[in-house]
């Protein structure tokens, strides 16, 4: 199974290091940021599976970043655990109201943190997300990160893979280029809408003659994945 990625946003380097070691020993992939601005940029660019977010940081606080992420469509679903030195009940409630999925009070043991993190990830992973998807002999397996056509492995780039995974799990609906940028690229403002067309062409080429018809152009709108003509 592909390692889940956790982003730690905390201005205290020793705490980040302690958490990173515990998570890496538990087979998680770890990203780090020491302030909310960098943390937000890393969320947008890397789409971590979970965010460990310190409540109190200089500049923008963790609670403000949590609110911002929960307002934005592309990052709304990423689960957040707040790290806080505050044990007062109203602060915990404030964190949960801001959209946090859980909170853990410092000091905490690495084992407790990993256990809480696993519980939040289990709740956040919808049923079937890691199940293979198959359409007309085209199969995508999220666990092994492979795509095959009639049992034959296809060479497919990482962006085309994400595009295909989104399409195969959201069939028969037309999406604009802007919507696809949000869903597949993570709302990265540096990517132009025309980039979508380039990757659609690459995806069709990778799928080959047998399956490229499934990725359809919808005039005046964008694209859809459909088994209907």
C-alpha positions, 0 to 999 in steps of 0.5 A: 500500500502506498505510504500516506503523506503527513504534513507537520506545520509547527514553528518548533523544530524539536517537536517537528523532528520528534513527530517526523521520526515517530511517523517515519517509523510507522511508515508514513511519508513526512513533509514539514513547514515552520509557519502557516504560509509555507504550510498552506503552499505545501498543502496546495502543491503536495495534497498531503493525506493529513495535516498536523497543525500547531495551534500557536505560531508566530504570524498566522496561527494554526487555527486561522490556517485550518479555517482557510483550508476548510473554506477552499474547495480543493483542500476542504477534505484534508483531515486536520489534527490540531497540536495544542499546549492548551488543555482548556475545553473552550479552545478544543471546541474552537479548534473543532469548530474551525474544522479540525478533525481531532486535537492532541495536547502537548506534551504527548507520546509519539505512540498516542499521536500515531494512534490518533492519526490512524483513527482520523485517517480511517474515518477520512478515507471513504469506502472503496477509495482504494478499490480498483476501478475497471471500465471496458477492460481498462483497470486502475489500481490505486494501491499499486498505482498501476493502470492496465488495458486488457491485462497489459500494463500501460505507461502513464505519467503521474499527472495523467494517472491522477486525471484518469483516477479522477475521471474513472471515479467521477464518470458521466459528468462534464467538468470544466478545465477550471474544475479539473485544475482544482481537483487534479492539480490542487488549485495551483494558480500557476497552472494555466487552463490550457495545460489541461488540454495538453495532459488530456492529449497525453492521457488519450495517447497513453490509453491507446485506440482501444480506450481513448474514446472514453475521454470525451471533449464536451464542446463549450464546457470541457471534458467527461469520462463516459462509456456512452458515445 
